[in-house]
Amino acid sequence: MRLFVALDIDDAVRSRITRFLDSVRGFAPDARWARPESLHVTLKFIGEKSEEAVEKIKRALETIEAGTFEMNFRGYGFFPGARAPRVFWVGIEGGQKLTSLAATMDETLARLDVPKEEHAFNPHLTLARGAGSPRRKGDNPNRSFQHLQERLAALPKLEFGTMTSREFFLYRSQPSPGGSKYTKLAGFALQPSGN
């Protein structure tokens, strides 16, 4: 089964992002938009694993000790960049605690032969993926997001709110015609902490 570890987002933040998506989706109708109920902050992509491996992964995740922390959802961007966008995302500020949690998870799961991340951790919520395959030789830059970019440039800085992260989850991802379906397999509490 296909696995990843992520933080859920609270209802207030999800509601604000849902209203935003409803207001801008029409500016990139060819894009594949995320379903609001599926939004999450990926900490670690694990990949395909057997049922037996799932239990080992759960036991490893139980050993991670980390404190609660705040995440602020604001701003937006495009991967790999604004000139040839393929992914539209909302930014997340979570400070050192969020970065440390992702790094600890990477180290912990590497001991179970889960490949370590090649790129620096960049917390974000993926809102949409561009249509088509912009990497073919001779293609113009992906135009899926052109009107959306023009619309966003006219808006004030996007702010979706702050939440306290108290738990992370092991998820299963199952492809389906309407987009991947995510199922929580286990939750792992973060410890309340002072500064």
N, C-alpha and C positions, 0 to 999 in steps of 0.2 A: 504494500500500500504506500501511497505517496504522502509524505509527512513534512510538516514544518512546525516551528515554534513561534508563537506570536502573542502580543498583548491585544486584548479587546479594547474597544473604546466605549465610553459611557454614553447613555442615551441622549444627554443634552448636546454633546459634541456631534454625535451621529445625526441628530435632528437638524442642527445648523448646516451640516455638510449636505444633507439630503435636500434641504431647501435651496442651497447653492447649486447643486447638481440639476435640480429641476429648472433653475433659471438660465443655465448655460448649455445644457445638453444640445439644444437646437443649433448652437453655433458650430458643432462638430458632429453632424448627424451620422457620418460614416464611421466614427470611432466606436470601439467596443467599450461601453461605460460599465463601471463596476456597479453591482447592486449594493445599495447602502447597507443592507443587513450583512453583507460579506466583508465590509471594511475592517481591517485589522492592521497592526503594526508588526511586520515580520521581523523577528529577532534572528532566526536561523532557518534556512531551507535545508532539509535533511535529504529528501529524495525518496526513491523507492526502497522500502524495507519490508522484511517478512514479519509475520505475526510474532515470532519468537524475538526478533530484534526490538519490536515495540516495547515489550516488557523490560528489556535491558535499558532502553532509552528512558522509559519512565523512571526506573530506579536511579539512573544517572542524573536526571533532572531534579529528582528529590534532594540530591546532595547540594544543589546550588543555594548558597546563602546570599541574599541580597535584600536591601531595604526598599521600602516604598519610595516613590518619587513622583514629582509632578511633570506632566507633559503639556506643552502649549502648542496648539495646532494653529499655524499661521503661515501666510505666504503660499507661493506655488512655484512650480518650475516644470521643466521638461527634460526628460532623458532622451538621447545623450546631451542635447542642448536645444536652445530655442531655434537655431537655424535649420535643424533637421529633426524635429521632434517625433518621437515614437511613443513616449509615455508621458502623460500629464499627471502631476502629483501635487499634494499639499504637504508643506513642510511641518516638521515636528521638532520642537526644542525640548530636550529631556535632560540636558546636562550630563555631567560625568557619570551619574548613577545609571542612566540608560546605556551609555556607551560601555561602561564596565560590565553591566549585565550581559550585553551581547557578546563581549569578549570572553567572559567567563563561560558562557554557553558554548561558544566556538571551541574553547580549550577542552571543556568537559566532554563534548560529543566527539572531538577528534580522537579521544581514547577508545571510542567505539567504531573507529574507521569511517567516520563521517568526514569528508574532506573539509579542510579549513577554508574560510572565506579568502578569496583572492583580492577583494577590494575593501577599502575602508568602510566601516558601517556608516550608512547614511539614512537615518530614520525618516520615513515618509509614508504617506497613504497613497497608493496608486488609485487614481480616479478613472482613468481611461487609457486605452491603448489605441494607437493610430491604425487605420485600415490599410490594407495592402502590404506590399513588401518593398520598402524604400531602399533596400540595399542592392537591387539589381543595377548592373552597370548601365550608365546612360540615363538613369532615372533622374527626374528633378527631385528636389527635396520633398519629403512627405507633406502633402497639402491638407491632410485630415484636420489639422489644428489651426490652420491659417486664420479663419474667421474667429475662432475662440481666442487666439492670441490678441487679435485686434480688440475684441470686446474686453478682455481682461486688462489691457493697457489703459482702458478708460475708467476702471474701477479703483476705489481706494484700496489700501492694503487689506488683504483678506485676513480676517480674524475669526476663528471658530471656537475659541474657548480653551480652558485649562481643565485638566482632570488629574486625579491622583491614581497612579497605577498601583494596584494592590495584589495582582495575581498575573501569572502568565500561563499559557495553555499549549499543550501538544495537540495539533490539529491533523486531521486527515483531509486530503484534497481529492475529490472525485470529479473528473470532467463530466460535463453534461451539455446538451445543446444550448441551454440558456446561460452558460457560464459555469465555472467550477462550483461545486458544492463543498462547503467546509463544515466538518464535524469535529467538535471538541472531544478528544479522547481522555484527557486528564488535565486537571488544574493544579497549579503550584503556587502557594501563597508567598508573597513578599513580606518581610518582617517590618512592622511599624518601627520607624526610627526617628530619632531626633537629629538635629544637624550636628 
